[in-house]
């Protein structure tokens, strides 16, 4: 009979680009306080789509994000079902960002939290998750569980160093330049009101009703390394 870790590994290794397990015990405001572990996983976005984000969002990028979100949500539900069948309380979140609280301009819970705690990456100077494998060109989902699985090593500090590419490419200078670590709050890193206003403007330009930009994704050297890898293989 398969154990929990093999169930998780077999499902995720075949369907996602990156994944990890986070110990959430000391994280306040997590949505399910009784569930102290989180399985976080992501799907990398198509290189050619990301390559064309230089001038802002476009419909192929929106479609790519939607496809990844739907797949991530489906995988989360499948993982939830499998672990529940083994007798472990498990609750999957959704990959969608449509539930943003417009007063606070944040989701009720950010997948970036589980991603850093699960060792997938760090928070960049534009407040996006950055990974060594895919830069910021990925979508995420999280499944909370009580299953007996081993958590990975969290990432506590930024690897951005002196890089300012995302800052230099932001049309409204939303990033402050503050270097992230696990004690730094979002509003120290970015002027979220300026970012949100620019996202609304960029989306309106292409007649899309959900605020979206993406310029900082393609500006990141780690993202560029990912999209250029295709041409070096």
N, C-alpha and C positions, 0 to 999 in steps of 0.2 A: 504493500500500500504506500502511495506517495505521501511524503510529509509536506508541510506547508511551504517550506523553502523551495522544494522541487516543483510544486504547483506554480508558485510565483515565477520562478526562473523559466520554466518551460513555456508558460503563457507569454511572458514579457519578452524573452529573448527572440521569439519568433515574430513579434508584432510591433515592437517599438524600437526606437533608436538608442535610447538611454534610459536607465532606471536605477533606483537605489531605495534604501530603507532608512527612515529617519526616526530617531528617538525624540518624541515630542513632549516628554514628561515635564520639562521645565518651561514649556512655551505657554504663556498666558493667552487667554482669549481664543484658544483653539476650539473648533465647533463641537467636538465630542470629547469632553474632558476625561471621560472614563476610558477612552481608547488612546493608549500611550505610544503607539507605533503608527507610522504612516508609510505607505508604499507610494513613491513618486515616480512618474515615468513621462517620457516625452517623445514626440515624433518630430524629426527634423523636416523643415520645409524644403521644397524643391529648389535646387541651386539656381536654376535659370530664372525662376520667379523672383527670388531674393535679389539676384543680380540687377534687376530692373527697378529697384526701390529708390534709386538715387533721387528722383524727383517727387517722391511721395507715393501714396497708395494708388493702386489701380485694381480693376476688377479681377484679374487673374490672381492677384495676391489675396484678395478677399476670399475667392473661391478656394484657394489652397488652404487658408486658415480654417475655413468652414469644414472642409473635408477632414483635416487633421483633428479638429475639435470633435466631430462626430465619431471618428474612429477611436479617439481617446476615451470618450464617454462610454462607448460600447465595450471597450476593453475593461474599463473600470467596473462596469456592471457585471461582466463575466467573472472578473476576479472576485468581486463581492459575493456572487452566487457560489463560486467554488469553495471559498473559505467558510461561508455560512453553512454549506453542506457538511463541512468537516466539524461543525459545532463551534466556530469562532465568530463572535460578533464582529461584523465588518460593514462599513458604510462607505460607498463611493461618492465622491463629489462629481461635478461636471467640469468639462474643460472650457465651457463657454464663459465669456467675460461680459455677458449681457446683463448681469445682475449687479453692476457697479452702483454703489450708493452715490448719487450725484451731489449730496451735501458734503460728504467727506472725500469724494472722488477716489474711492477704493472699494474693492470687493470685500465681502464679509470675511473671507479668508483668502490669502494669497498663496498660490502654489509655489511662489519663489521661496517662501519660508521652508516648506518641506524639501525643496530642491537644495537649498544650502545646507540644511540639517542632514540631508541624505547624501551629501558629498558630490552632488552633480556639478556645482559651479558656485559662483559668487555674484554679488550685485555690482553691476558696473556704474559708471558715473552718470549714466542716463536712467538709472533705476531699473534697468532690465537685468534678468539673469544672464550671465555670460558663462559659457562652457568652453573647455578647451577643444572639444570635438566639433561643435557646431556654432560657436559664437552665441548669438542671440536668436538664431534662425530656427526656433523650435517652439512648439506648443506643449503644454503640460497638463497633467491631471494627477489627482491624489486620492488614494484609498486609505481610510483609517481602519485600523484593525486591532484586535486583542490577540491575534495569532502569535504563537511563540516563534518569532523570527529574530535574527540578529541584525541590529542596526549598523549602518556604515559609519565612517568617520566624517563628522561635519566639516565644512569649510567655513572658517571664521574670519578670514581676511581677504581683501581684494587682491587680484593679480594684475590690476590695470596699470599700476605704476605711474609713470609720468605721462602716459597717453592721454590726449585730450581730443581725439578724433570725433567722438560723439558730441562733445561740447561745441567744437568748431563747426560741425555740420547741422546743429540745431538752429532753425531759422528764427527762433524766439529766445535763444540763450537760456533755456529752462534749466539745464543742469548747473549746479553751483560749483562743481569742481571738487566737492568733498569726497574723500576716499572712504569707501564703505568698510566697516567691520561689523561684527555681530551686535555691537552696542549702538550703532548709528541708526537714527530714525529716518524714514523716507523724506520728510520735509527738510532735513539737513542736506539731502542729496539733490533734490530737484524742486523747482517751483511748479507744483502740480497744476496750479490754475493756468499758468502760461502754457504748459504742455497740453492740457485739455483743450484750451482755446484753439491752439494750432491744429490739434487733431480734428476738431469740429470743422475748422476752415478747410483742411485738406480733404475731408470726407465730403463736405458740401460741394467742393469743386468737381467731384466725380459722381454727384447725386447719390451718395450713400449716406444712410441715416444713423450709422453707428460711428462715433469718433474714432479715428484711426490715422496713423501717420506711417511710421516704419523707417524713417530716414536714419535714425540712430542705429537700427539693426544693421544696415548695409555699411554704415560708417565704421563699425567696429572691426579692428584688424583680425580678431578671432573669427568673425563671420566671413571676412574676406578669405582667410586661410581655408575655411571650409568650402566656399564656393569655387575657389581656384584649384582645389585638390583634384577635381575631375580631370583637369587638363594636364595634370602631372602623372596620372596613373597610366 
